[in-house]
């Protein structure tokens, strides 16, 4: 039997950060990891460059059944704190779109930084180690953790096993199993930040020919309130729709990418966290653009140009051809601009800003960057991350029902929640 003050299960971002902070407070700490290396999800993040935080991190960038839970941790350990840590190790970074920060020395450097920090404060790490069982003794207030090789004991046990997204990396819903064992409420995991898929009919009619095209749009979720007229899973602007309460005013302006399976790209991944089966997604092909004024200018400068010709100034030709063929009013397709009336331009604009299409689902956990759901935040202290009714048991990171937007926010949650727990254990 080996005894530690703290045992952390999971050597990911949140687990290592928690271990580091506990080690700084002179706690004896062990990290148990079932994989053959630490930080496996960190290594593949950001295409191998690790989008380690976002300069614009705020509580509004997170989804949870308790929107207030994340505020304390995010304010106590900020993106600037982690940037300072990165820079203290001589690493440099580059800011990309929308405040996303990437490590110039790649993901391996971030993982090595965390390992070095662990080593400096004496954190032990056991790899390739499975947990056979966890037991708690109320009298001694000690946790016993069984493995095939050694049994361990500790006063504080931290579950930092993340969620089940990307199972090929070894990800599971282990945290929910622990929660169930101790009678802790949880929210089932579902895929988030994940590409959309469509039925064969919609793929053939609308999407397959567009595979490989990336274009800038605004995308949002639309709830169907009553029967609407549809064509192959695509709704047109005259249908009666309303934004869902959970997705009200939620829209993302970034690129989407058409694939052989459906729609991906940053904007699609972002809105997938708000989408539920049966919802439409609404694609505005001209966000933040005075399309009516532009059409009037084109009408004056190119009166004999066809609609598809001028639309190709703003979007790829293959996409324009498909829009003209399947989305807009057929009478507009080959009409020259000089023959458009203002009312027709307005009708056309409504169609171009409201292309509604119904996914049949998502690619699921196989490709999801994170998972929605996790430990019910009402079960945890927002300051220490200790379970309120189970002394010495903590959950951090993606295992909790707090999920960030795409762009470094989930890493910042991992750093912040791990740091806060590390101050208390």
Phi, psi and omega in degrees: 000123176255135185246132176229159171291318186226135170238129178250125176262111181117116181256052174261198184299309183292318181297314181292322178297318178298315180297318180300312183292322176295321178297323178297334180266018174065029170275146171278127190230137173235133170255128175252125183229130182281339180281174182271000177206160179275158171060039184297321178288329176297319184298326182266355186290148177059034182063030181090002180253351176062095173281083197282343173193182177226135183296337185253031181298125176216161179304330180296346180274011185231146176252139178192157173289347173232097186295344183270343189302320187285346191297317183298310183296317182293332179277334183274327175230103189264174176300329181290328177295317181288325176300318179298321177296314179302313183291330179293341177262013177075015179271151179241164184217162179233133176273130176246207186304135170056039173081009181286130181251129180242143179280125180295332181269010175077173186298324181302326181292324177293316178298316180296323177301315180294319178297316179299318178297319177299315180297322182297331182250013171078025177286130175271144179231124176249118179262168178053040184236120179268146175268120178277321181189160177233132177230151179233131178256115184294324183294313181270349184055042180243144174260136173250128181242119181264139174227168179299339187250318186218148171259142183236161177220145180203162175273325183239127180240126182246125177262112183231045188267005176067204178243186187270010180292143183057066183299337179296343176273001181095006182290141179217178175262035183307323182301322180290330176295318177296318179300316180298319180302323184259013176069034182259130180292148178212164178253126181306142179287139170225155184293139177222163184049062191220144180294152176272148172239164185222164176295161179303319181300314180291321177302314182293320187278325190242326197247321189306317181290347181263001184308129179098347181277132174240135181208154183277128181215176165246132184233140181216173180258139177237127175267137175275122180268333179206180183301134178232158177282131183229160176219104179061029179089006179248129178257150181249163193302340182281353181285156181271111180224163179209141177297140177293156179302317183290338183248009182304127178065012178266119177210151181234133180250095176205187180281147164249156180233122175278134181234176179289346179255338183166231184232128178231208182091162187306313183295319179294317178299318181299310186287341181300333180291343181253355186271143173232155182305129182103339177288151167271158163251142180251125181249116174264111185283350182223064180290145176053041183221129179281084187291323180297313179299319180294318178298319180295322176295315179295324178297323180285319184276328183227064186300332183264004179284143175281158182304314183297334179291314183284328177297330179290351172289337188249335182223158179305144185302320181297322179292316179300317180299318180291321178297314180295327182282322192240338191255312186272166177306129184302329182291345180272341195305308184250013180285133178283154188299326183298341184263000177279133171269161181303321180296325179289321175300318181295321178294319179297316180299319179301322179288320180289336180263358183220058175275108184254130184220143186254110174294151174272349180166199175234173178287353173076195184298338183305320182238000181298136179285328178214180177233136169287156178095188182129201182296129178303124184295337178293344179275350190241154168282129180287348179268317186250341183070016173279144175292129186298323185255009180223096185301135174082001180253129184231149171233139179222162173073214185293344178296341182266154178286063173219122183228129183270164171292169174292143173120026177100353184290324180291326173295317180297324175295319178298311180300313186292313181293320177297318179298313182296316178297323180297338178280346188249331187284000000 
